[in-house]
Amino acid sequence: MASSVSFYFSPEMNKARVSRGCKFVVHVELPDFRGSGELGFEELDADDIGHAYDLAQSWVNGALGRSLNAYSAAIRRVMPDGSLMDPVRIISPEMDTDWDAA
């Protein structure tokens, strides 16, 4: 299922990330995934860690207090084969962790 976290770790998605050429991705946790009324995740491409951080902040905390309603966002580095590293940062309204792994 495209909304599950495990889907984003599949060989299919690794291949897709390689073709898109992204260096980082942000996984945002949404309370109403694509209007389904169910919890789900979206993957956003980012060029670098700063871009990823800005995307995550916008989706979770929003600019000028207007978030895009994400519960949380995890920033991950994309490896050359499209696989993902553990999160380098997780952002939520309650927490902002930075493991300096970028």
For each residue, the residues with C-beta under 8 A, 3 or more apart:
1: 4 7
2: 7 40
3: 7 33 34 36 38 39 40 41
4: 1 7 8 40 41
5: 8 9 27 41
6: 9 10
7: 1 2 3 4 10 13
8: 4 5 13 25 27 41 43 84
9: 5 6 13 14 83 84
10: 6 7 13 14
11: 14 15
12: 15 16
13: 7 8 9 10 16 17 43 82
14: 9 10 11 17 18 81 82 83
15: 11 12 18 19 82
16: 12 13 19 20 82
17: 13 14 20 22 25 45 78 82
18: 14 15 21 80 81 82
19: 15 16
20: 16 17 45
21: 18
22: 17 25 45 46 47 78
23: 46 47 48 77 78
24: 45 46 47 48 49 51 52 75 76 77 78 102
25: 8 17 22 43 44 45 46 52 75 76 78 84
26: 43 44 46 52 55 56 59 73 74 75 76
27: 5 8 41 42 43 44 73 74 76
28: 41 42 44 56 59 60 68 70 72 73
29: 39 40 41 70 71 72 73
30: 33 39 40 41 42 69 70 71
31: 39 69 71
32: 35 36 37 38 69
33: 3 30 36 38 39 40 41 42
34: 3 40
35: 32
36: 3 32 33 40
37: 32
38: 3 32 33
39: 3 29 30 31 33 71
40: 2 3 4 29 30 33 34 36
41: 3 4 5 8 27 28 29 30 33
42: 27 28 30 33
43: 8 13 25 26 27
44: 25 26 27 28 55 59
45: 17 20 22 24 25
46: 22 23 24 25 26 49 51 52 55 75
47: 22 23 24 51
48: 23 24 51 52
49: 24 46 52 53 75 88 102
50: 53 54
51: 24 46 47 48 54 55
52: 24 25 26 46 48 49 55 56 75 89
53: 49 50 56 57 75 89 91
54: 50 51 57 58
55: 26 44 46 51 52 58 59 73
56: 26 28 52 53 59 60 73 74 75 89 91
57: 53 54 60 61 62 73 91
58: 54 55 61 62 63 67 68
59: 26 28 44 55 56 62 67 68 69 70 73
60: 28 56 57 67 68 70 71 72 73 91 92 93
61: 57 58 67 91 93
62: 57 58 59 65 66 67 68
63: 58 66
64:
65: 62
66: 62 63
67: 58 59 60 61 62 70
68: 28 58 59 60 62
69: 30 31 32 59
70: 28 29 30 59 60 67 73
71: 29 30 31 39 60 92
72: 28 29 60 90 91 92
73: 26 27 28 29 55 56 57 59 60 70 90 91 92
74: 26 27 56 87 89 90 91
75: 24 25 26 46 49 52 53 56 87 88 89 90 91 102
76: 24 25 26 27 84 85 86 87 88
77: 23 24 84 85 88 101 102
78: 17 22 23 24 25 82 83 84 85
79: 82 83 84 85
80: 18
81: 14 18
82: 13 14 15 16 17 18 78 79
83: 9 14 78 79
84: 8 9 25 76 77 78 79
85: 76 77 78 79 88 101
86: 76 99 101
87: 74 75 76 90 99
88: 49 75 76 77 85 98 99 100 101 102
89: 52 53 56 74 75 96 97 98 99 102
90: 72 73 74 75 87 95 96 97
91: 53 56 57 60 61 72 73 74 75 95 96 97
92: 60 71 72 73 95 96
93: 60 61
94:
95: 90 91 92
96: 89 90 91 92
97: 89 90 91
98: 88 89
99: 86 87 88 89
100: 88
101: 77 85 86 88
102: 24 49 75 77 88 89
